[in-house]
């Protein structure tokens, strides 16, 4: 699981038919200190996240497909939660 911040939406004129009713968002992975960590990625949204939201990402291929309850869907990363608050304990 990874923490990320939604930075935008992804629009495609053509998609795999399994993705037609799915919202795809652009997410910047972040560290627990909320600093960017790596490149932005595309993620299927199942929790109605929006731009600026801090989210929890599942990026394990088959686990991500299990969240969507569809083995045919070609997806690697799914947004599985919106994070309201994050406390880092050192």
N, C-alpha and C positions, 0 to 999 in steps of 0.2 A: 504494500500500500504506500501511496505517495500523497503528499499535500501539494495543492496547486492553487493558483489564482486564475479565474476565468478572465481572459483578455479580449475575447471576441466571439463572433459566431461564424460558422462555416456554411456557405451556401453552395450547392452543386446543382447544375441543370440536369445531370444524370447521376443516378446512384444505383447501387445494387438493390434489387427489389426488396430485400430483407431490411433495408435501411430507409425506405420511403417515409415511414411515419416516425422516424427517430430524429431528434434534434442533436446536431453535432456542434460542439463548442471548441474554441481554441483555449488551451490551458497552459500557463507558465508554471512548471514545477518550482516549488519554493522550499527553502530550508525551514526548520522549526522557528528560526529567527525571522522568517518571512522575507528572506533575500532570494533573488532568482537563482535557480540551480538547474543548469542545462538549458536545452532548447525547448521552445513551445511545442506542444503536441495536440493532436486532435483526439477528442474523447466524446463518446456517446453519452448523452445526459438522460438519466432516468429519475432524477429528483427535482427537476424544474429549477436548476441553478441559473443565475444570470451574470452578466458582466460585472466584475468587481467582487464576486463571491469567492470566499476561500472554500475549497472543496477537497474531498477525500477521493482519491483515484485508485481503482483496481486495474493493474496493468499486467495481468497474467493470462492472456489469451483465453484458455479454456475456462478459467474461473470467471472471466469477464462475460463469456458467452452464457455461463450458467446463471448469472445475474439477470440476463435478458431472456432466459428460458427459451433459447433458440440455438441449436447446434449448427445451423446453417449460416448464421450471421457472421460476416467477415469483420470482426472487431478485435482490437487489441486492448483498448483502454476504455473504461466506463467510469463515469462520475457516480459514486454510490452514496455520497452524503455531502451536505452543506455544513461547514464548520462555523459555528456561531462565535466561539471564543477559543483561544489556544493559549495555554499556560505552559511555559517551559521551565521545568524544575532542574536545577543544576546540582 
